[in-house]
């Protein structure tokens, strides 16, 4: 689409130029194009006619910064802001010499400054805010070209260079003045003189040095290039380039090419249009009669020779000479350069040559009316638009996707890296990678080819077969790694297969390096060091591979591969990596490295259970310390290890027994209540080789009433191992005090018997029997009458008569005569006290009988209007209770109320009584005799009591 599509064919004559007969552009400007590229694709170039009606012949046109400026042969300047194409600014040139003709228009890169030159050397200046031009009176030569300053200020041009038809180069500084009599040229100084007309001029400042400049000047046969430094600093009234170009002219360097035409042109290209006002161009093109002289510009500080890379490109043939039977190459009128093409303008058509292969890729005729002549071709370097104009019309050369097929051209030239930069589709990149991979493989660069094969579309089998046939296992390994990285999360099987293959390749390479290191041919220290370094790097790479893809490997196969090659450290590293700590521990156990075993078991409870048996066998104390440091361990699962330890350390003392230390810690500190643990600890205590029961008794006593061991099991174990004191304690815990005392007496432990005889404090009868058993033992077994008498004094339950039956039949009473008399006195006192209590009881019973008789005669008067104290309904409507305090209640109301405050057992008892009373009241209706009435009354009274 044209940039002027919004512009109307006719405009307001007051604001624009006078009208002219319109041209039917739709018919006359209908053109086509020819391209040597694939015609199925959209064309790269398209010539679009600008629908704008010119009031006069167009002489010269420029486009900069989206501002179009054109000068007509009627001395009018047209200025159009292409962002607002409907607004056309028309300025008349106030000329003095009516016989002169407009020659050319120049527009600076900002679009603010315009200079128009005539054939007789008159020059006119127009600032963008002016409505009229001013004549540049100091310069009276026809201007051919101008080197504008890209760093111009908004209100002045700064220093610019002007090339004239006389071969002179002037430097000037234009600053627009509002006063008509003030001159715009601050100065005008001649800085260079050539022997023929100047056809082109360009100035560039080095980006790294603000004082260093490149000046390029062209004539029809010469291209001058000067690199130098300016010496004047910010002095606006002095020429900047005068001294630099004066020194250069003393010994000029130039490129000379023969030419039969007077006109030539020099153009430049900057790949970065957004930096057009601050960046520097990378390419220059000089249009000469001999051809297209082009090259690259290097603005590095050390490079002052810019023409070394330049070369001459002959013009392509344009017509066939039948007389001489040959092709003739005409010289273009103008030339422009893009990133990848030369655009050549001819009198009747336009062409584009590819800069990469010098082939013509575009040609399109320019349809001309009678008397119409193609003038020139210009470019807007900032907006990157291209324009062709004739005497009657303007065209825009639209370039679309210029780099579309560039990747193919670079691919043909085997510039693969550059080709990749211009690929836009994955399929294009794949083609480049495939070609580069094949090329590298043929050249023997196997590692490079593996890199690109992994990104190409070549089948996996074909690539692996190539490297296998060449025995390039390193390249194969690299290719497999690259392909493995490209597989998706769903390609599990492929990942496993490739990763397993890579394991084998890594291990084989490690074996190869080891064999080389051990070979007798390695006779230099440097080579030996290199081999060791390669081994180290390969092992690091292998471990990195395991870290990355270890989860995709088949674990048993990987273990088998690594172990078959004898790499124990890698086997162990892989086990660590996948968290197979069981195999790691097995390995360290086989190496008797118990420190590593302990380190690996850290915080892994399941493995602690499994490997505690060998651990406690070799490091009992450290193993128990580890157990204690893990309070979440279940001691029940550690019993097999403790049993194993107990069998092998049966003779250890309690203080040295690690099993007892752990279980006692679990019970006392961790408050473990597992009966199995408690029973096992009791067993360990009971089976100790020592006869001392202190530790066992301490354990039993610490259990207290909330014992967690089984009493019958404890009694059996203690009995089997003859732990008498413990058995006595267990009997007493079971409430079998008689058995406890008998066992203590059986083993002649009188103190222990006494202690247990006093334990049933609330059962005096039992205590008495226990003490009688002890007394019997003292009298009959020990035959010690005096001790028996002392023993009698210690127990307040025993009397003399209780122990007399145990004395021998023939014994003197002298030793216990006093005790017998004392006992008889106590009996008399007791009899008297008992008689007094009986008298008191008889008297109390008589008083109770009198009170009962009086109670039966008591009554209460209930009025008919009295109500229940709870529900306040009439009392006589149903069963009720009346109390001496004058409170009366319905029976059901009172029952409901008291059930709120009674315990469950009494509530059930109350319900039973109510049910029985109900049955009895129903039975009262069937009374027939006086005896039945008396019996019923007694039952009811019994229930009420």
Secondary structure, DSSP 4 states (H G I P E B T S, - for coil): --TTTTS-SS--TTTSPPP-PPP-HHHHT----B-SS-TTSPPSEEEEE-----SS-EEEEEEETTEEEEEETTSEEEEEEGGGTT-EEEEE---S-TT--EEEEEE-TTS-EEEEEETTS-EEEEETT-SS-EE-SS--S-EEEEE--TT-BTTEEEEEEEEETTSEEEEEEEE--SSTTS-SEEEEEEEEE-SS---EEEEEE-TT-TTEEEEEEE-SSEEEEEEEE----S-TTS-SSHHHHHHHHHT--EEE---S-S--EEEEE-S-GGGTTTS--SEEEEE-SS-EEEEE----TT----STT-EEEPPPP-EEETTTTEEE-PPPSEEEE-SSEEEEE-SSEEEEEETTT--EEEEEE----TT--EEEEEEETTTTEEEEEESS-EEEEEE--TTTTHHHHHHHTT-HHHHHHT--SHHHHHHHHHHHHHHHHHTT-HHHHHHHHTTSSS-HHHHHHHHHHTT-HHHHHHHHHHHHHH--TT-HHHHHHHHHHHHHHHHHHHHHHHHHHHSTT---HHHHHHHHHHHHHHHHHHHHHHHHHGGGS-HHHHHHHHHHTT-HHHHHHHHHHTT-HHHHHHHHHHTT-HHHHHHHTTT-HHHHHHHHHHHHHH-HHHHHHHHHT-TTS-GGGGHHHHHHHHHHSTT--GGG-HHHHHHHHHHHTS----HHHHHHHHHHHHT-SSS--HHHHHHHHHHTTS--S-HHHHHHHHHHTT-HHHHHHHHHHTT-HHHHHHHHHHTT-HHHHHHHHTS-TT-HHHHHHHHHHHHHIIIIIT--HHHHHHHHHH-SS--HHHHHTTS-SS--SGGGHHHHHHHHHHHHHHHHHHHHHHHHHHHHHHHHHHHHHHHHT------TT-B-TTT-SBGGGS-EEE-TTS-EEEHHHHHHHHTTTS-HHHHHHHHHHHHHHHHHHHHHTT--SHHHHHHHHHHHHHHH-
